[in-house]
Amino acid sequence: MEKIDSGEQYQFTWPGKKAAAELSRSQKELRQEQERSLGRDGTRGGMDSENIYIEGDNLDALKLLQKEYAGRVKLVYIDPPYNTGADFIYGDNFARPKRQCSGGDGTDYGRLHADWLNMMYPRLKLAKRLLSPEGSIFVSIDYNEAANLRKLMDEVFGEENFQREIIWRIGWLSGYKTAAANFIRNHDSILFYSRNHELMDFKKLYIENKHFRPLVKSTPQLREKLRELGLTPKQGRELLHFINHENRPERYPLEDTWNCNEYDGLNSIAIMSFSGEKISKLLGIGQEFKGQKPIRLLMRILEAVTDRDDVVLDFFSGTASTAHAVMEQNALDGGRRRFIMVQLPEPTPSDSAARRAGYAAISDIGAERIRRAGDRLRKRTGADIDYGFRLFTLH
């Protein structure tokens, strides 16, 4: 039997890891922008909101949040860059020469993985410090970095705090998305870790019968067939109700595979708001945004691991889907959850529909979405919740 060197130990490492860990030490300053803030009632320029929107690099923002929010955040949800090969907008400048990090076949995959890990590592370490002992973190990812992310989160949060890998079935595919000469990829993953597995706050969720995915949908063709079989419209509706509800259980426990079984009807297309309105229409933009997560998906996470007075952080906030979901959940259950959103002011492409609609940066889209979604939500529900945010920039 081969003798193992007692000085050796299992570890996950990559070029630039040590330098990435050092990034948690420098700081900038936050400057409050009253004119761009919204009051609790959604009034422009109001400063009484408990929600925070930070425009700037999330690494600096995470450092600055430590003073007031260390150990206070109940949920961190992030949907970071998936490392699909595009240049990163988070410029920590850890690229290594190709000869040092490229794959054996001359590809640049090694450098790309190292760059991505160096971008994520210090941010996850800082996020961990912000989480409360009962808190949780959920990270959306696809196949490009799923394996590396799992190892990275095991190191930062501890293997014992891994809870689930949630498989989210993206949706029904058609057209070019079905053309791959392989099994068709149709899911993303969401890694779920606790801050402390012994103290984690988690509420088991069920899909109630009234929310079951229908086994049979009412279509014009089906209604015509039922008419041909001699059923009246009322009898047809009663038959469908029996099939879809009466002949099924009262509820079904939520699995770690979402939108994948006969009960779970979680909407898979990420372009809809909670009310069913397209986000592009809400924002007055003539194109859809790729990669957004459905509001209902985020509300499912909020319901499982937050209470009504908790703080929720998303430091890759994009178009502010998480803030939108927090407001919807508060309106639904009377909560007072507060959100902290962080988004780099990444310029929108000069020829994009977003730029033509007046949005110079992604952070502008996020802030305006919160304003418009809050305005619609207030008119729809009349809920007495916080519809605003205090906007800060980094200097």
VMD Tcl script that draws the C-alpha trace (Angstrom):
set ca {
  {0.00 0.00 0.00}
  {1.38 3.41 -0.99}
  {2.29 5.55 1.99}
  {0.57 8.96 2.00}
  {2.66 11.99 2.87}
  {1.18 13.42 6.08}
  {1.96 16.92 4.79}
  {-0.39 16.52 1.84}
  {-4.05 17.52 2.01}
  {-6.97 17.84 -0.36}
  {-7.45 21.40 -1.55}
  {-9.11 23.32 -4.36}
  {-6.72 25.81 -5.91}
  {-6.15 27.77 -9.11}
  {-3.79 30.48 -10.42}
  {-4.37 33.79 -8.63}
  {-6.29 32.38 -5.64}
  {-4.03 33.93 -2.99}
  {-4.13 37.34 -4.64}
  {-7.93 37.12 -4.99}
  {-8.27 36.53 -1.25}
  {-6.34 39.76 -0.60}
  {-8.96 41.79 -2.45}
  {-11.18 41.99 0.62}
  {-8.96 44.66 2.21}
  {-9.29 47.88 0.20}
  {-12.29 50.25 0.35}
  {-14.07 53.08 -1.40}
  {-16.86 55.34 -0.14}
  {-20.62 55.35 -0.65}
  {-22.28 58.58 -1.76}
  {-26.05 58.95 -1.37}
  {-27.90 60.24 -4.45}
  {-31.16 61.81 -3.26}
  {-32.44 62.85 -6.68}
  {-32.24 59.25 -7.92}
  {-33.73 57.72 -4.76}
  {-37.37 56.79 -4.13}
  {-39.28 57.30 -0.92}
  {-41.14 54.50 0.82}
  {-44.28 55.45 -1.11}
  {-42.38 55.59 -4.42}
  {-41.97 59.39 -4.46}
  {-38.88 60.54 -6.36}
  {-36.28 62.11 -4.08}
  {-37.72 60.54 -0.92}
  {-35.21 59.33 1.65}
  {-37.33 57.31 4.09}
  {-37.00 53.90 2.39}
  {-35.16 51.10 4.19}
  {-34.21 49.46 0.88}
  {-30.79 50.10 -0.65}
  {-29.67 50.22 -4.29}
  {-25.90 50.52 -4.83}
  {-24.52 51.44 -8.24}
  {-20.93 50.26 -8.51}
  {-18.59 47.29 -8.32}
  {-20.01 44.70 -5.97}
  {-16.63 43.85 -4.45}
  {-16.30 47.36 -3.03}
  {-19.96 47.39 -2.03}
  {-19.64 44.12 -0.12}
  {-16.72 45.53 1.86}
  {-18.62 48.68 2.76}
  {-21.71 46.74 3.82}
  {-19.72 44.84 6.47}
  {-19.87 47.65 9.03}
  {-23.66 47.83 9.23}
  {-24.83 44.46 7.91}
  {-22.29 41.83 9.04}
  {-24.29 38.89 10.41}
  {-27.64 40.52 9.55}
  {-28.50 39.31 6.05}
  {-30.93 36.36 6.04}
  {-30.77 35.55 2.32}
  {-28.20 36.09 -0.37}
  {-29.43 35.28 -3.86}
  {-27.14 35.88 -6.84}
  {-27.23 35.08 -10.53}
  {-23.57 35.76 -11.46}
  {-21.96 35.66 -14.91}
  {-21.95 32.07 -16.18}
  {-18.51 32.35 -17.80}
  {-19.71 31.63 -21.31}
  {-16.57 33.13 -22.82}
  {-17.54 36.82 -22.87}
  {-15.17 39.30 -21.24}
  {-15.99 40.00 -17.63}
  {-17.21 43.42 -16.61}
  {-15.84 42.86 -13.11}
  {-12.21 43.76 -13.80}
  {-10.13 42.24 -11.05}
  {-7.39 41.76 -13.67}
  {-6.33 38.23 -12.77}
  {-5.90 36.92 -16.31}
  {-2.88 34.64 -16.63}
  {-0.72 34.18 -19.72}
  {-2.10 31.50 -21.97}
  {1.05 29.39 -21.66}
  {0.49 29.18 -17.90}
  {-3.22 28.40 -17.76}
  {-4.40 27.11 -21.12}
  {-5.64 23.60 -21.66}
  {-3.32 20.98 -23.07}
  {-4.83 21.39 -26.52}
  {-3.98 25.09 -26.63}
  {-7.42 26.30 -25.62}
  {-7.82 29.10 -23.12}
  {-10.23 27.30 -20.78}
  {-7.78 27.27 -17.89}
  {-7.42 31.03 -17.92}
  {-11.17 31.51 -18.19}
  {-11.83 29.25 -15.20}
  {-9.11 30.96 -13.15}
  {-10.44 34.41 -14.00}
  {-13.96 33.42 -13.03}
  {-12.88 31.85 -9.75}
  {-10.77 34.89 -8.88}
  {-13.80 37.09 -9.53}
  {-16.14 34.96 -7.39}
  {-13.85 33.95 -4.50}
  {-13.49 37.25 -2.60}
  {-17.14 38.13 -3.18}
  {-18.38 34.87 -1.69}
  {-16.05 35.24 1.31}
  {-17.43 38.72 1.97}
  {-21.02 37.52 1.44}
  {-20.50 34.81 4.05}
  {-19.60 37.45 6.65}
  {-22.85 39.28 5.92}
  {-25.06 36.22 6.42}
  {-26.80 35.72 9.76}
  {-26.22 32.39 11.56}
  {-29.67 31.26 10.35}
  {-29.11 32.59 6.83}
  {-28.79 30.94 3.42}
  {-27.23 31.64 0.04}
  {-28.61 30.55 -3.34}
  {-26.46 30.85 -6.48}
  {-27.79 30.27 -10.00}
  {-25.35 28.72 -12.47}
  {-25.20 26.64 -15.64}
  {-22.88 23.87 -16.80}
  {-19.93 26.15 -17.63}
  {-18.87 26.64 -14.00}
  {-21.23 24.41 -11.99}
  {-18.50 21.98 -10.92}
  {-16.07 24.74 -9.96}
  {-18.75 26.68 -8.10}
  {-19.63 23.63 -6.00}
  {-15.99 23.19 -4.97}
  {-15.61 26.91 -4.31}
  {-18.71 27.08 -2.12}
  {-17.65 23.94 -0.25}
  {-14.43 25.77 0.63}
  {-16.02 29.10 1.57}
  {-19.15 27.85 3.36}
  {-18.09 24.30 4.31}
  {-19.23 21.01 2.81}
  {-21.43 20.42 5.83}
  {-23.48 23.49 4.89}
  {-24.36 22.28 1.41}
  {-28.14 21.79 1.34}
  {-29.34 21.08 -2.20}
  {-28.55 21.47 -5.86}
  {-31.88 22.63 -7.26}
  {-32.48 21.71 -10.87}
  {-34.61 24.32 -12.59}
  {-36.10 23.11 -15.85}
  {-35.93 26.14 -18.11}
  {-38.96 25.36 -20.25}
  {-40.42 23.98 -23.45}
  {-37.93 24.20 -26.29}
  {-38.47 24.72 -29.99}
  {-36.63 25.88 -33.08}
  {-32.84 26.19 -33.01}
  {-32.68 25.19 -29.34}
  {-33.60 21.63 -30.32}
  {-30.97 21.34 -33.06}
  {-28.01 20.14 -30.97}
  {-26.62 16.74 -31.97}
  {-26.86 15.59 -28.37}
  {-29.33 15.44 -25.51}
  {-30.99 18.85 -25.45}
  {-29.83 20.97 -22.52}
  {-32.85 22.34 -20.68}
  {-31.90 23.23 -17.13}
  {-29.88 25.53 -14.91}
  {-28.78 24.74 -11.37}
  {-29.24 26.70 -8.15}
  {-26.76 25.79 -5.39}
  {-28.23 26.21 -1.91}
  {-25.94 26.52 1.14}
  {-26.63 27.50 4.73}
  {-24.41 29.71 6.89}
  {-24.75 27.16 9.70}
  {-26.59 23.92 8.98}
  {-27.50 23.47 12.66}
  {-29.18 26.89 12.88}
  {-30.61 27.28 9.38}
  {-34.14 28.67 9.14}
  {-36.06 26.66 6.54}
  {-39.77 26.25 5.94}
  {-40.88 23.16 4.03}
  {-43.00 24.19 1.07}
  {-45.88 22.48 -0.69}
  {-47.59 23.03 -4.01}
  {-51.28 23.37 -3.22}
  {-53.87 21.61 -5.36}
  {-55.24 24.86 -6.78}
  {-51.77 25.68 -8.12}
  {-51.06 22.28 -9.71}
  {-49.86 22.23 -13.28}
  {-52.93 21.13 -15.29}
  {-52.76 17.62 -16.72}
  {-55.14 18.65 -19.48}
  {-55.51 22.21 -20.73}
  {-58.69 23.61 -22.22}
  {-58.06 24.34 -25.89}
  {-60.46 25.11 -28.75}
  {-59.72 21.69 -30.25}
  {-60.46 19.90 -26.97}
  {-63.66 21.83 -26.39}
  {-64.83 20.95 -29.91}
  {-64.06 17.25 -29.31}
  {-65.99 17.28 -26.02}
  {-68.92 18.91 -27.83}
  {-68.80 16.17 -30.47}
  {-68.92 13.60 -27.66}
  {-72.15 15.16 -26.40}
  {-70.86 17.17 -23.44}
  {-72.19 20.63 -22.75}
  {-69.67 23.43 -22.04}
  {-70.46 23.16 -18.33}
  {-69.93 19.40 -18.35}
  {-66.64 19.89 -20.18}
  {-65.42 22.33 -17.52}
  {-66.48 19.95 -14.75}
  {-64.61 17.08 -16.43}
  {-61.42 19.12 -16.70}
  {-61.72 20.26 -13.08}
  {-62.09 16.63 -11.99}
  {-59.01 15.58 -13.98}
  {-56.83 18.51 -12.96}
  {-57.89 18.91 -9.33}
  {-60.49 16.62 -7.77}
  {-58.69 13.42 -8.80}
  {-55.36 14.59 -7.38}
  {-53.92 15.06 -3.85}
  {-54.58 18.17 -1.74}
  {-50.94 19.23 -2.01}
  {-47.52 17.95 -3.04}
  {-44.17 18.62 -1.28}
  {-41.79 20.79 -3.25}
  {-38.90 18.78 -4.67}
  {-35.39 19.94 -5.56}
  {-36.32 19.66 -9.24}
  {-38.42 22.67 -10.20}
  {-40.81 22.79 -13.13}
  {-40.11 19.10 -13.70}
  {-43.10 17.09 -12.50}
  {-46.85 16.90 -13.09}
  {-47.60 19.18 -10.12}
  {-45.04 21.98 -10.44}
  {-46.19 24.67 -12.85}
  {-43.45 27.20 -12.07}
  {-43.30 29.46 -15.09}
  {-40.03 28.85 -16.88}
  {-39.74 31.86 -19.15}
  {-37.98 34.68 -17.35}
  {-39.58 37.58 -19.17}
  {-42.80 37.75 -17.15}
  {-43.51 39.75 -14.04}
  {-45.68 38.31 -11.24}
  {-48.79 39.78 -12.81}
  {-48.01 38.21 -16.19}
  {-46.86 41.43 -17.83}
  {-43.73 41.27 -19.96}
  {-40.79 43.06 -18.35}
  {-39.98 44.74 -21.67}
  {-43.45 46.28 -21.69}
  {-43.13 47.33 -18.06}
  {-39.91 49.18 -18.92}
  {-40.94 50.46 -22.33}
  {-38.17 48.55 -24.12}
  {-38.70 46.85 -27.46}
  {-36.78 43.68 -26.68}
  {-36.71 40.97 -24.03}
  {-33.89 40.42 -21.56}
  {-32.10 37.09 -21.61}
  {-31.26 35.23 -18.42}
  {-33.73 36.78 -15.99}
  {-35.22 34.50 -13.37}
  {-39.01 34.36 -12.97}
  {-40.44 36.36 -10.08}
  {-42.25 33.25 -8.84}
  {-38.97 31.32 -8.65}
  {-37.44 34.02 -6.47}
  {-40.58 34.27 -4.31}
  {-40.35 30.51 -3.75}
  {-36.86 30.98 -2.30}
  {-38.00 33.96 -0.20}
  {-40.87 31.96 1.24}
  {-38.62 29.02 2.15}
  {-35.80 30.80 3.98}
  {-36.90 34.30 5.04}
  {-39.22 35.76 7.63}
  {-41.20 38.95 7.23}
  {-38.59 41.33 8.69}
  {-35.45 39.94 7.06}
  {-32.76 41.51 4.87}
  {-32.22 40.13 1.34}
  {-29.05 40.80 -0.66}
  {-28.41 40.41 -4.39}
  {-25.02 41.73 -5.47}
  {-25.39 40.75 -9.14}
  {-28.80 42.38 -9.32}
  {-29.03 43.04 -13.09}
  {-32.53 44.22 -13.90}
  {-33.53 43.97 -10.21}
  {-35.68 40.83 -10.40}
  {-34.87 40.08 -6.74}
  {-36.04 43.51 -5.57}
  {-39.24 43.05 -7.58}
  {-39.78 39.64 -5.94}
  {-39.21 41.04 -2.43}
  {-41.90 43.68 -2.97}
  {-44.31 41.09 -4.35}
  {-43.70 38.74 -1.40}
  {-44.16 41.58 1.09}
  {-47.44 42.56 -0.56}
  {-48.56 38.93 -0.44}
  {-47.80 38.17 3.22}
  {-47.64 41.64 4.81}
  {-43.88 41.41 5.28}
  {-41.33 44.16 5.89}
  {-38.38 42.49 4.15}
  {-35.69 44.92 3.02}
  {-33.56 44.47 -0.06}
  {-30.01 45.48 -0.88}
  {-29.29 45.47 -4.62}
  {-25.83 46.01 -6.12}
  {-25.25 46.50 -9.84}
  {-22.29 47.75 -11.83}
  {-23.27 50.65 -14.15}
  {-22.47 48.50 -17.19}
  {-23.28 50.53 -20.34}
  {-26.07 49.22 -22.51}
  {-24.97 48.55 -26.12}
  {-25.15 51.72 -28.22}
  {-27.41 50.05 -30.80}
  {-29.70 48.30 -28.29}
  {-33.40 48.86 -27.74}
  {-32.60 49.64 -24.10}
  {-30.31 52.52 -25.13}
  {-32.92 53.83 -27.56}
  {-35.45 53.75 -24.72}
  {-33.19 56.00 -22.67}
  {-31.37 53.49 -20.45}
  {-27.64 54.26 -20.54}
  {-26.65 51.49 -18.13}
  {-27.98 48.20 -16.74}
  {-28.17 49.83 -13.31}
  {-30.56 52.43 -14.78}
  {-32.82 49.60 -15.94}
  {-32.81 48.01 -12.48}
  {-33.68 51.24 -10.68}
  {-36.47 52.08 -13.11}
  {-37.88 48.58 -12.93}
  {-38.21 48.86 -9.16}
  {-40.00 52.19 -9.55}
  {-42.43 50.97 -12.20}
  {-43.03 47.56 -10.63}
  {-43.69 49.21 -7.27}
  {-46.12 51.65 -8.84}
  {-48.04 48.83 -10.55}
  {-48.00 46.73 -7.39}
  {-49.35 49.57 -5.25}
  {-52.19 50.20 -7.70}
  {-52.95 46.48 -7.97}
  {-52.88 45.58 -4.27}
  {-52.88 48.77 -2.21}
  {-50.40 47.05 0.12}
  {-48.71 49.19 2.79}
  {-45.12 48.18 2.02}
  {-41.84 49.91 1.18}
  {-41.86 50.66 -2.57}
  {-38.68 52.73 -2.63}
  {-34.92 52.63 -2.22}
  {-32.04 54.90 -1.29}
  {-29.57 54.96 -4.15}
  {-25.83 55.11 -3.49}
  {-22.87 55.37 -5.84}
  {-19.27 54.31 -5.15}
  {-16.39 56.77 -5.18}
}
mol new
graphics top color blue
foreach p $ca { graphics top sphere $p radius 0.5 }
foreach p [lrange $ca 0 end-1] q [lrange $ca 1 end] { graphics top cylinder $p $q radius 0.2 }
display resetview
